[in-house]
Amino acid sequence: MKEPLITLEDLENLPLKSVKEYYLKHVNKGIPKFLSMLCLDVFEIKYAEGMYIYTKCGRKIYDFTGGFSVLNLGHNHPRILKARTRFNERKQMEIWKTFLSPYLAVLSRNIAAVSPGDLNYVFICNSGAEANEGALKLAEKYQGAGRKKIIYTDLSFHGKTHAAMSVSSCEPSRKFFKLLDNCISVPYGNWYAFEQIIKENSGEKSGTNDIIAIILEAVHAEGVIQPLTGYLKNIRRLCDEHNILMIIDEVLCGFGRTGKMFSFEHEEIIPDIFTVAKSLGGGKASVGAYISRDAIYNKAYGRLQDSMIHSSTFSGLGEECYTAIESINVLVEEGLVNNARDMGGYFFDRLNDLKDRNTGIIADVRGMGLLICIELKRPADKIVKMLKNISTTIQDFSDGFLTGIIVSLLLHRYNILVTPGPHEKRVIMIIPPLIVSRDEIDYFIDSIDELFSMSIPGMIKAYSSLKVRNMIS
Ligand SMILES: Cc1ncc(COP(=O)(O)O)c(C=O)c1O
């Protein structure tokens, strides 16, 4: 052994300095740098509950990131904690490969119960990317030999595994990797382009083409880009006419985020397959799933010899399923989907007022339920130059530096946590837990209003003194 091991007891009192050191030496060199740029690396977290994160130095932080939609129920929902304790106190079995798991059966049955139409077959996995991989494989198996192509959109993120990345236009790192062959991008929101691609890929015999499926989000979550009404219906129609499968990614938007159980329900269409993850695990368990219509599942995997074509060791662990069962029950019993719709509408109206008062800073505000974003204006070159003197790292993220400054100041001055879009650097994402209240939204608006009243140079000044203070301490 190179060094003595650190125990759980030691970990309780581990200073932040050591956490940073271990990140730099053993986890990732860039993450501490990035967090430092946003001044997010200075807090030691004590615990988290509901909408709030509590720090050791006594701050109560409003979490408007909602763990990027993992925390639809908030942090450590009491019923989720209770479910997990109950499962463990009764020493329930975790791995069910050789017996029928009641947990997997009930979770799948309940997911089917909240899904429209005949979306009845559920495969449980551990992440969004894995759910999308599974969905693409299912579609390919369903279509059989002869069809080769997957259509995706030019505004898309479906995960970072190889196949998911091959259909994720917004992931810049994909240029470093070998992508799947036969994936074709079409403009998001333009169903004519999809129709054109079908024509280009049609055989001589009428009604034949070599497209397996199209994968897309019903609303592009990052940046909240909503296609025009009718887009999804037309994609559905074209898929039906040409026997192409329609896969919808609900990894971020699923389970109430947009004010409906699933975001495709705003257009009342039923996809052939859809994928979920993030909040399904109640903020505790890493659970994802793909859900397919009866006929799709039956043809692809319905026969005994095909039933284990797609599987994984950690698929359907007992406690993960148990937690996810409770997560859906809490969502429904607490009326959180309706709360997302109502609070989302209120938030959006108040943000629009804010926009009208801050036209020099805000370019646009977009929202669907509690999936909300503020798009910032691109600051003038003069300001970009000013920033060079403050932080060279922030300069690296040129388009994102104003976003970074606002994120830092909201946290340090007002105890409000938000994040920049992972790919859209001029966008501040607001994805609170679905339990958020009017008072919390009012606090957010009043705070950001006060911050913006400093104007851009004032915010830059405040950020630079914050950086200096953090460097000294
Ligand atoms: C829409 C969407 N799909 C898929 C994924 C990938 O999910 P995961 O990170 O769990 O693999 C994400 C992750 O942010 C997402 O936002």
The ligand as an SDF file (V2000), in Angstrom:
LIG
                    3D

 16 16  0  0  0  0  0  0  0  0999 V2000
  -31.5010   15.2930  -22.1610 C   0  0  0  0  0  0  0  0  0  0  0  0
  -30.4280   14.4340  -21.6090 C   0  0  0  0  0  0  0  0  0  0  0  0
  -30.2530   13.1860  -22.0780 N   0  0  0  0  0  0  0  0  0  0  0  0
  -29.2970   12.3750  -21.6200 C   0  0  0  0  0  0  0  0  0  0  0  0
  -28.4390   12.7940  -20.6420 C   0  0  0  0  0  0  0  0  0  0  0  0
  -27.3530   11.8750  -20.1450 C   0  0  0  0  0  0  0  0  0  0  0  0
  -27.6800   11.4020  -18.8820 O   0  0  0  0  0  0  0  0  0  0  0  0
  -26.5390   10.8090  -17.9410 P   0  0  0  0  0  0  0  0  0  0  0  0
  -25.6400   11.9310  -17.5660 O   0  0  0  0  0  0  0  0  0  0  0  0
  -27.2920   10.2430  -16.7680 O   0  0  0  0  0  0  0  0  0  0  0  0
  -25.8340    9.7660  -18.7210 O   0  0  0  0  0  0  0  0  0  0  0  0
  -28.5690   14.0830  -20.1090 C   0  0  0  0  0  0  0  0  0  0  0  0
  -27.6400   14.5500  -19.0660 C   0  0  0  0  0  0  0  0  0  0  0  0
  -27.5880   15.6870  -18.6730 O   0  0  0  0  0  0  0  0  0  0  0  0
  -29.5860   14.9290  -20.6010 C   0  0  0  0  0  0  0  0  0  0  0  0
  -29.7400   16.1690  -20.1460 O   0  0  0  0  0  0  0  0  0  0  0  0
  1  2  1  0
  2  3  1  0
  2 15  2  0
  3  4  2  0
  4  5  1  0
  5  6  1  0
  5 12  2  0
  6  7  1  0
  7  8  1  0
  8  9  2  0
  8 10  1  0
  8 11  1  0
 12 13  1  0
 12 15  1  0
 13 14  2  0
 15 16  1  0
M  END
$$$$
